[in-house]
């Protein structure tokens, strides 16, 4: 086996570490990310152990990062050919940069781009309902045009009618998604980002700002507060360097970074390495120097991007619409076949085939694609007014069906900032003395203030800072470092020098011999006994259990050790030749513990009410975060989420899919989760029958956003998160989601009204046709009139997106169910057939329309009864309540249905009706019509009550 020496001096298989000879950067892994994230779709393995953040990186990428973190910096400098001038790094030469740009390409991360407009337009035709209509229009074209009777000539009415419906629906859907896609692309456009890169020009190091796209492996980058890290890097110099990695890990507090070489590092701990930085994260405070290790697709960011490309899993909407389509096709095939055979045996086969096609059209809710698209477009406009960009129209209905909303914690439930939650003394009581000393420490430090310092100063306020400035003068400071994990300032209050130290609890406690037991001007101290030390440790542990990050504050007054110098200033007693105002870390000893500072990323003020509102609407909120369980539990309790048993990322790796599904369904809070674990939890909930939404904004949320039924992100999110999302919030506020959920259910309700009303009505009509076909010596209705009736009815249904929806219907999630539709069709459809058959009998026996010579009279009588009953019954079926009394339709629906009824009454008496083959009816017909409609409405209301009692729902 061919081997080379790795950065640690251990032999490494060439197949696992793609490195070149010394002075060359590791070769780019051309398969980076290709096999990543394969298990984030619907087809998952039965067991997937060891799922961690770094499974997104392939073996060679992990080896590169691990070896760089654990090897001496000199090895990495030599490996990447970084120029040096003694101990200083002077960077790569222009020739080397050019070669590496050719080898690696620009430092960009590939992402999914919208298809060209023409492809998006053609894709709009792939809707299942559109395909049904395209099939029918093809059949009609052959029957009415290609094989038309030469004597009558070709007829284009059917082709034009259905073709127009299809085209309008497709154009509406295409334009809505195309325009919102362009809006989303505008949101994805990043401000041009640069990095301070040091390169060697004629042996002289030159540092300048360069676009991050031009960065190559081996480049030396200078880091300062506010900078974005341009690639995956090895930190070789750090001063108080803190990096915000929340977008990767979910941790709200910044990570402390140093140049210290890691003694050992597992692949699962790469993100926790203190000397590694990752593309897309940002410097919060401090400064540093780093060497670029990997760029573009070979970074962690790039691997995550590659893991989420490809076909999206089917959502709840996709599955529901497919089942409904199959059901309608099954009904159509059965009914058309029966009608064709019956008419063929009793009449001629040519007429039977033509009538069978008419029946197929009559059974199909022709306007369904248009109604659905109009509903979704209206919902998208509604949400746009509330600063929500809908990228995919179907996601609106998934919003309404959502019964579980999974959300990240940081920035969603919390404000994504650090605040000083408590400042307490050694007994756990609030203490202004502790706050004042901490504020003095933060105010007088000369280095860059971190988020914790700023939080202290914010709470102290201008008044306290004025007092501190007036009472104290800065003498010296001992800056923060990652070994001591504390910082101190030395202040002169005019009487003595006071060392004020703030830092990690365990480090500060180790310096203390006493504690301040009485505060204020008459402060008194007591020895810090082992018993008190245990009590104090318990106090800090309790703060930690509440999810708070705790720092300790201690002081040392050195008045007893000072004497007046010749110039009247204080000087160190008995110390000749040493500046009395210079202190060192050796002076941080025999200190007095004053109290503690507890910090938290506070919950948003609106979060509790928003979660309660979602819960009232039947949507349970669950938290999936990369942060630790203590912080997650505290935030969740504060915003009203029942924590219960917290599930950790390490727990789910050994569970198979069935076990994980059971755990996911009964749990509410999931902590310390990596990206693939988040996605796997979302998939498990979906496998358990729930419609899942996911709200997140980091790289670590992208896979879960893609796996959810509806992915929700914000405009400030990383590009990958926005690309993976279906909906983008322009404001990161949960209260916006409640409106989206309600609008999604309103959209679903009005869509289901059309589907159930039209499908059941059409089914009833065609059942009546089947009976008439077997009994009558002529066609019960003229094929063209069937199309006219359906068209006028469907046009009135275009007002349904603006219909009212009963408040009770909006209170719980709604999903597509083919079984519910089948029951509705079977129960309600035959009701209309009862009155159709009574109308047949009326026309046959009372009005003598019982021969082919009087077929027109029969067909006209049934047309009026059929179109009016079909339209009037809309008001009976659109609500569970008593129509017109307990629930009234919107004005557009009232006007449209009234117009159709009037059209049906008048048409047989017009020249247009005569051209269709209809004839005027005697006035004695209309009292029977009124009686028929009244009994029809009463019976429908009775059946509706029985149906709801039996099945518990209506629409």
N, C-alpha and C positions, 0 to 999 in steps of 0.2 A: 504494500500500500504506500503510495506517495504521500509524504507528510512534509510540513514546514513547521517552523517554530512560530507559535502564536505570540501575542504581546506579553503573555505571562511566562513565556519560556517553556510552556507545556506543548507536547506534540498534539497537533490538531489535524484531523482528516481534511484534506483539500476540498472534499465535497461539502463540508460544513462551514468553511471559512473562505470566502472568495476574496483573497488578498493577493496582491502582486508583490513584486520584489521591493526591498527598501527604497523609499523615495517616491513610491507610487501609491495613490489612494486605493483602498479596496475596490475591486471591480463592481460596477453596478449590477444588482440582481435583477435581471430582466423579467423574472417571474414574480417580482415583489407584489404581494397583494392578490395575485391571481387565485390562489387557493384559500384566501382568507375569508372568513365569515360564511363558509358554505352552509353551515347549519343554522343560519338565521332565517331561513325560509320555512314553509309549511311542512316540508318533508324532513323530519328530524330523526336523528339516530335515537335508539331506545335508551342509550346511556351515554352521557358525554362528561367524563370526569376531567378534572384539571383545567377547566375553562378559566383562563385568566386574561388580564389585559394584554399580556405579551404574546398570546396565541395569534394576535393580529400580525405580529412580525414573524417572518420565517426564520429558520434556524441560523442562517448566515447573518441576518440583521441583528438577531439577539446576541450572537457571538461577538459581532463588531462592538456593540454597546457595552457588553459585559467585560470584554477584554480591555477596552479603553478605560473603563471605570476602575479596573483593578490593577492595571499595569502602571509603572512609573510614567510620568508625563513625557519624559525624554523618549520613551519607546514610541508613543503616539506621534510626537514631533518628527521622529526619524521616519516612521512608517508613512506619514503623509507628506514628507518632503517639505516641512515648514522651515523657512529660512530663520537663522538665528544670528544674533550679534552678542556673543557672550551669553548672559542669562536672559537677554531680551529676545522676544519673538518679533521678527520683522516681516513675516508673511510670505506668500507665494510670489513668484515672479510673473510678469505678464504672459510670458510664453507658456508657463505651467498652467495658468488660469485658462488660456485659450484652448490648450489640449484637453483640459478637464471639462470645459464647456462642450467640446465636441464629443467627449466620451459619455458624459452624464446628461447632457442637455441642460436646459434652464431649470432653475429651482422653482418649479411650479407643480402643483398637485392637480392631476386630472380629475375632472368632475363631469357629471352627467349634464349634457346640454340638450335643450329642447330640439326635437326633430324639426326639419324645415316645415314651413307653413303648409306646403302641398301634402306632405306626409301626415301632418296633424289633421288636415281636412279629410283625407282618405280614411284615417283611423276612426273618424267620427261615424263612418258607415258600419263599423263592426259591432255596434250595439245590437244585442239579440233581437229586440223588437224591430229595429230597422231592417235587419236581415229577413225577418218574416215578411215584412211589407215588400221588400225587394223581390222576394220569391213570388209573392202574389202578383205584383205588377208585371213580372216576367210572363206568368201564366196568362194574365189578362191581355198582354200585348199579343201573344200568339193567338188567343181565341178571338179577340176583337179586331185585330189588325191583320196579322199574317194570314190566318185562316178564316177571315170574315166572309160572310155570304156576299158574292159578287153583286147580287141584286141590291143589297142594302149598303154596300161599301164599308170601308173600315170605320170603326168607331174609336175615338181617342179619349172619350170622356173619362173612362175608368183609369186609363194609364195616366192622364194628366192629373186627375184628382189625387190619386195615391202618390204619384211622383212628386207633386207639389208638397204634400204633407211631409214626405221624406226629406226633400230638399230644404224646406224651412227648418225642420228639426235639426238637420245636420249643420246648417249654417249657424243657427243659434248656439248650438253646443260648441262648434269649432271657434266661433268668435269669442265666446265667453272664456274658454280655456286658453285660447291664444293670447287674448289681451291680458288676462291675469298672469299668464306665463311670462309675458314681457314685463309686467309690473314686478314679478318675483325676481326676474333677472336683474332689473334695476336695483332691487334691494340687495342682490348678491354682489353687485359691483363694489369692490373694496377701494378705500382711499389708497392711493399709491404708497406703499410701505417701503422704507429704506432701512439700511443697517450700516453701522459704522465699521467699515472693513479696513484692516491694516494690510497693505501689500508692499512688497519690496520693489523699489524702483532704483536701479543702479546701486543696489546695496543699502539704500536709505529707506527706512520704514515711513510710509505715507498713509495716514488714516483719513478716509473720506466717506461720505454717505453715498451708498450705492443702492440701486433697486434690489430687493431681495431676490429677484429672478436671476441676477448675475452672480449670486453666491455659489461657490463650488466647494467640494470636500477639501479640507486642508486650509481653507481661509481662516484668518484670525479675525474675530469679531469682538469689538469693545461694547460692553453692556453698561447701561445706565438706567436709572429710574424712568419708567414710561416706555422703554423699548420693548418691541416684540422680538422674541427669539426667532431668527429667520430659518433655522433648520435644527436638526438634532446635534447637540454640541457637547464637548467635554470642557468643563470649567477648569482653567489652569490658574486663575487668580480671582480672588473674591474678597471684597470688603463690605461687610454688613449686607451681603447680597440675599435678597428674598424674592422669590418668584411665585407668581399666582398660577397654580396648576389646576384651578377648579374646572376648567374646560375639559381636562383629562381625567381627573380623579374625583371631582365633586367636593373636595375639601374646601371649605370656605376660607380658612386661614392660609396665608402664604407659606410656602415651603422654604426653609433656610437652606442655603447652598454654600458650599465651600470648595476649595481646591484639594481637600484631603483625599488621598487615594483610598478606595474601598478595600478592606481586607478580604472580604468575600461577598459575592453577590449572586443570588439565584436569579434565574430568568424571570421568575414571578415578581421580583422586587425591583425591576429596572426603573420604574417610575419613582420609586422611593430613594434612588441613589442620590446622595447629596452633591455629587460632582458631575451630574448629567443634567442637561437642559433639553427641552423638547420644542419642536417647531409649533408656533402658534401661541405658546404661553407668553407671559409678559413679566417684566421686571417691576416689582412694586417699590423696592428701595435698595440702596447700595449701588455698588458698581462691580465690574468684573471683566475678565478677559477669557475668551473661550476659543476652542478650535472646532471648526465644522467637521462633523463625522459623516453625516449622511444628508442628502438633499432630495427634494421632490418626492417621487413615489417610494423611495427607500426610507423615508422618515416614518415615524409612528403615525403622524397626521396623514401621510400618503397611503399607508397601509389601511388605515381606517376608511379612507375615501374609496379605495379599491374594494373593500369588503362589502360595500353596500350598493354596488352597481348591479345591473342586471334586472330581470323581470321582478316586479313587485309581487308579493303574495296576494292572493285573493282576499278582498275585504268582505265584511258582512253584507254590504250592498251588492257586491259582485255575485256572491253566492246566492243571495235572495233573488236577484233579478234573473239569474240563470234558471233557478227552480220555477219561478213564475212563468218564464218563457216556455220551458219544457211542458208545464201543465197546460198552457194555452194551446200549444202545438198538438198535444195529445187530444184535447177536446176537439180541436179543429179536424184532425185526421179522422177521428171516430165519426163525428157528425157529418162531415163532407162525404165520407165513404157510404154511410147509410142513405143520405139524401140522394146521392148519385145512383145507387143501386135501385132504390124505391122508384125514383122518377124514370130510370131507364127501363124498368120492367113495366111500368104503367103508361109511359109515354115514349117518345123517341130519344135515343141515346145522345144525340147532338144537343138537344135542349137540356137534357139531364146534366151533361157535362158543363154547359154554360151556367145552369142554375147552381151546380155544385161549386163552381168558382165564386159565384155571387154569395153563396152561403159561407164560404171560407173568408171572403172579405167581410161579410156581416158578423162573423164570429170574432174577427180580429179587432182589438181596440186600436184602430188605425192612428188615432191621434196620440197614442200613449207616448211615443218618443218625444213628440212636441210638448205634450203636457208635462212630462217629467223634466224636460230641458227648461221649459218656461218656469216651472216651480223652482228648480235649482238656481236658475239665473236670478229670479226674484230674491231667493235666499241670499245669493252672493251679493246682490246690490244692498240688501238690508244689512248684511254684515260689513260691507265696505263703509257704510255710514258710521259704523262703530269701530272703525280703524282695524278691520280684519281683512286680509287679502286671502281669497279662496283660490288656491292653485288648481285644485281638482274638484270639479263640480260635484261628483259623487260623494265627496267627503261630507257634504252638508247633511245628507241623509244618514251617513254613519254617525255624525255628530248627534242627531236625534236619537239614534239607536243605542248610543253609548251608555252602558250601565256601569262601567268602571273607568275612571280617569286616573291614570298613573302619572305622577309628576315628580320631577326632580325637586330637590329642596332648595338649593342655593339660588337666590334671585327670583324664585317663583313663589314659594311660601315665605321666603325671607327677603330682606331688603338688599342683600348682597353687599353689605358693608359691616364693619366691625364697630360695635359700640361698647362702652363701659357700662355693664349691666348693674354691677354692685361694687362698692368700695367699703370694706369692712375692717374692723379691728381684729385683734387676736381672739376675741370671743364671739365673732360672727355678727356683731352689731354694726350698723351703718356708721361710718366714721369720716367726718370732714377732715380730720388730721391726716388720715391715710391719703385722701384725695389731694390735699394741699401739697404734701411731700412728693407724691407721684407726679403732680403737675409741675412742681419745681424741677424734678429730674428730667421730665420731657421738654420743658421750656428751655432749660439752659444747655442741653446737649448741643454740640456744634455739628454733629454728623446729620445725615438725612433722617428725618423722623419717619418711622414706620407707621402702619395703620393703627397699632396699639397706642403709640404715643399721641397720635392725632385724636384718637377716641378719648383719651384722658383729658386732653386740652379742651375738647368740645364740651365735656361735662363740667369742667372747672369754670369755664366761661371767662369773659373779659375782666370782670370784677376781681376774680381770684388771681388772674394773671397780673393785673396791676399791683395787687398787694404783694405778690411774690417778687415782682421786679423792684418794688420799693424797698422790701425788707432784705433781699439777698443780693450778693454780688458773686459772680462766677469766679472761682479761683483756679480750678483745674477739673479735668474729667478723665475717667478710665473708660474708653469706648467699649461698645459691645463687641464680643467675638464669640464664635461658635463653640469654643472650648469652655470658657467661663459661663456663657449663656446669661450674661447680666451686663449692665452698664451702670456706672456711678458718676455723679458730679460732686464736686467739692465746693461748698458755698460758704461765704462769709456773711454772718448776720450782724457784724460789728462787735460781737463778744467772743465768738469762737468760730472755728471751722467745723462745718457739718458735712459729713459724707452721706449722701442719699443714694441708696442702691435699689435698683428695680430689676427683677429678672426671674428666671425659672425658680419655682418654689424650692425644689430640692437643693439647688445650688446656693440660694440665699440662706436657707435654713442651716446649711453647713457652716456658714460664717457667723451665726448668731449664738451668743452666750446668754443673752437676756431678752426679755420681752417687755413691751410697754403696757402696763396694766392699768394706768390712769393717764388719760389724755388731757391735752390742753396745756396751759402755762405751767401748772403744777404737776407736770407729768412725772410719773413714778415708774420705775422698772423693777422687775423681779427676775431671779435666775430662771433660765429655761431648763426646767427639770425634765427627766425622761418621761414622767407621767404627763406633764404639760405638752411635751413634744408629740406624744401619742394622740392627745386630744386635738392638737392643732392639725396633725396629719389626718385625723378623721374629719375635721372641719373642711379641709381642702378636698378630701375624697368625696364628701357630700356635694361640694360645689361642682366637682367633675362629673358626678352622677347626674347632675342637672344639665349636663352638656356645656358647661362653662369652661373657658380656658382661664387658668388662674396664674397670676404673677404675684410675687411677694415684694413687700417694701420694707426696707430696713435702714437704720441710720447709725452713725457713730459720731459723737461729739468729741472733739479733741482739745477742748479748752484747757484741761488740766495739763496737757503736754506742751502748751504754747507759752511763749513769753513775748514781751514787747521788744521789737527790734529797734535799732537805732533811729529808724525813720518813723517809728510809731506803729508799724504794721506788726501783725502777728508773725512769729517765727518759730521754727522747730527747736525745742530746748535741747541744748547739748549737742547740736549738730553743726559743726564748723565747716564752712565751705560748701554747703549744700543749700540750694534755693529752697527757702521755707515754703514756697507756694507750689512746689512740684510734688505730685503724689504718684504712687504706683499701685498696681493691684495688690501689692503686699500690705497696703494700708487697709484693704477690705477684710478686716478681722475684728473679733470681739465686738460684733455689731449687736444692735437692739432691734428685734423684730417689731414692726409697727402694725402691719396689717396686710390685707390682700386686695388685689384687683381682679374682678371676674368679668370676662369679656364674652360677647355673644354676637352672632349675626342675627339681629332681631327679626321676629316674624313681621310680615306686613300687616298694617292696621286693617286692611280690607280682607285679608286672607280668611279669617274666622267666619265672617258673614258670607263670603263667597262660597266656602265649603259647605256651610249649613244650607245655603240655598240650593247648591247642587244635590246635596243629600235629600232635600225635600222633593226634588224633581227626580228622585230615584237613581241618581248617579253617585256611586260610592267613590271617594277619593282615596287612593293609595299612594304611598311615597316610596320611590325607588331611588336611592341616592348612593353615591360613592363615599359620602362622609361617614364618620363613625356613628355607632349606634346610640351613644349617649347624647350627642348633639341632635341626632334625628328624633330621638324620643322626646327631648325637651321641646323642640319646635312643634312637633305633632301634637303634644298635649296642649300647648299654648293655643294652637289654632283649632282645637276641638276635634282632632282625629283620635279615635280610640286606638291606642298603640298595640295593646295585646302582646303577643309573642313576636319579638323582632327576629327576622330571618337574616342571617349573615351570608355573604357571598361564599364563604368557605363551606357552608352547610349544604348548598344546593349542588355542588360539583359531583357528589357521589349519588345523587338521586336520579332515577330514570324518569322518563317523561310522565308516566302515570303518577308517581310519587310527587313529582314537582307540581303537577296540576292540582293535586289535592292540597298541597301546602300553599300554593299561590292563591287558591280560592278562599282559604280560611284566614290568611294573614293580611295585614294591612301595611306594615312598615318593613322595608327591605333595605339594609344598610351595608356599606363596604362592598358595593357591587361594581364589577368591571363592565365594560360595554356589552360583551357577549352575554354575560349573566343577566343584564337588564333586558336584552332582547329575548332571551330564553324564558324569562318570567312572563313577559308580555305574551309570548306564544303559548305558554302553559295556560294562561287565563283564557285565551281564545279557544284553546282546545277544550276548556271546561264549559264552553258555550256562552262566554261573555263577549260583548262587543267592547273593545278596549281602545281608549284614547291614550296618547302619551304626549306629555308636555315637557320639552327640554330644549336646551340651547347650546350644549357643549359637544365636542367631538365624541365624548363618551356616551352621548345620547343618540347618535345618528342611527345605529343599528336598531335600537328600540323604536325610534320614530318610524323607521321603514317597516318594522314588523307589526306595528299597531294597525287597527282598522282605520284610525284617523290620527295622523301625526301632526302635532301642533308645535310651532316654534315661534320665535320673535325676530324682529328685524335686526336686533343687535347680536343675534346668534352667529356662531361660526358658519362659514359657507356650507360645510357638509351638512350641518343640522338643517339649514334652510332648504337645501336641495332635497333632503329626505322627507321634509314635512309636506303635508297636504294643505295646511292652513298656516298663515303667518300673522301673528299679532303685532300690530304696530306699537302696542303698549303691553308691557309684561304684567298683566293684571288678570287674576282669576275671575273677577267680576264680569269681564267681557265674555267668558265662556258660558255663563248662564244664559245670556241672550242667544248665543250660538246654539246651545242645546234646545232651547224652546223653538227657535226658528227651524232647526232641523226636524223637530217633531211636527211643526206646522206644515212644513214642506212634505213630509212623509204622509201626513193625514190627508192633505189635498190630493196627493198622488194616488193614495189608496182609495179615496172616494171615487176617482175616475175609473180605476182598474176594476174595483168590485161592482160599482154601479153599471159600468158598460159591459163588463164580461158577463154578469148575471143577466142583464137585460138582453144582450145579444144571444146568450144561451137560451133564454126563454123564447125569444123570437124564432130562433132556428129550431127549437123543439116544436114550436107551433107550425113551422114550415114542414117539418117532418110529418106531423099529423095530417096537415093539409095535402101534402104530396101523395100520401097513401089513399086519401079519400076523394080528392077533387079530380075532375077530368081536365083541369087546366092549372096553370101555375098560379099559386095564391098571391104572388106579388111580382110585378114586372122587375126584371134584374136591374134596370137603370134606376128605378124608383128605390130599390134597396140601397143603392149607392147614394142617392140624393138624401134619403132619410138619415143614413149614417153620417153623411157629411154635415148636414144642418145640425144634427144633434151634437156632433163632435165640435163644431165651431162654437156652439154655446158653452161647451165644456172648457174652452180656452180661458174662460173667466174663473175657473176653479182655483188657480194659484192665488187669487185675491179673496177667496172665500174665508169666512170666519171658521174658527175651530173651537169647539167646546173646551173650556178651561180644564175640565176633568181629564180630557184626553192628553193634555200636555204634561201631566204630572208624573208620568213614568215612561221609560224607554220604549220605543216601538221598533219592531224588526219585520223584515219581509218574511212572510210565511205562506208557502204554497198550499199547505193543508187548510189554512184559514180561508184562502181564496176558493178552494175547491168546495168546502162546506157552504160558503156563501152562495156560490153559483148553483149548487144543487138545491139549497133551501129556497132561495129567493127567485131564481130564474123561472121555475115552473109556475109561480104565482101569476106571472104575466101570461103564461100559456093558458091558464084557466079562463082568463077573460078574452084572450085571443080566440079560443075555441067557442066561447059564448058569442063572440062577434061573428065567427064563421056561421054559427047556427042562426043568428039574427039575419045575416045577409042571405043565407040559403033558404030559410023557411019563411021569414017575414017579408023580405024584399024581393024574393024570387030570383036571386042571382045564383041559379043552380045549373047553368049550362054555359058552354064556351061562348055563346053569343052575348051573355051577360057577365062575362069574366071581368070586364072593366069596372062595372059597378061593385062587384065583390072586392076587387083589388083596391078600389078607392075607399070603400068603407073600412077595410082593414088598415089601410095606410093611415087614415086619420086617427083611428083608435090606437094604433101602434105607436105613432110618433108622439102623440099627446101623452099617452100613459108612460112611455119611456122617458119623456122629458119631465113630466110632473113628478114622477116617482123619485127624481133626484132629490127633491126636498124631503122625501120620506127616508131616504137611505143615507143622507149626508150626516146624520146625527143620531145618537142613541135616544135623544129626547123626543118629545112631541113636536113635530115641525110647526112653524109659524106661531106657536104659543110659547114653548119653552126655549126654542132655538130657531132663529131666523137666518137665512142665508144673507150674504152680503148683497148690496145693491147691484153690482155688476152681474151676479148670478141670477138674481131675480129678474132683471131686465132681459138677459139673454134667454133664459128658459121661457119667459113670457113671449118673447119674439118668435121662438121656435114653435110654440103652441099655436100662435096666431098664423104663422106661415103654413102649418099643417092643415089648419081649418080652411084657409083661403085657397091653397094651391089647386085643388080639384076644380075650383070654379073659374080658373084663369086659363088663358091661352097657353101659358107655359105648361100647366098641368095637362092640358089636352095634348100637347106635343109629346108628353111622357106616356100618354095612354090612359090618363085618369079622366073621370067624368064627374059632373056635379051630383051631389046626393040629395035626396028629398029631405025636407025639413023635419019630417017625422023621425028621421034617424037620430037627431041630436038629443032628444030626451033620453033615449036608450043609452047614448054615449055618456051623458052626465051621470046616469045611474051606475053605469059600468065603472066609471072613474071613481065615484064615491065609494062603492063597495071595494074596489081595488085598493084604495088608500087605507080603508079601515082594516082589511084583511092583512095588508102589508105591515101595518102598525102592530097588529096582534101577533103575527109571526115574528116580528122583530123583538118584541118583549120576550117571547118564548125562547128565541135563539140566544139572546143575551143571558137569560136565566140558565140555559143549558151549558153554554160555552164560556160565559163570563166576559165576553167582549163582542164588539160589533165591527168596527173598522180595523 
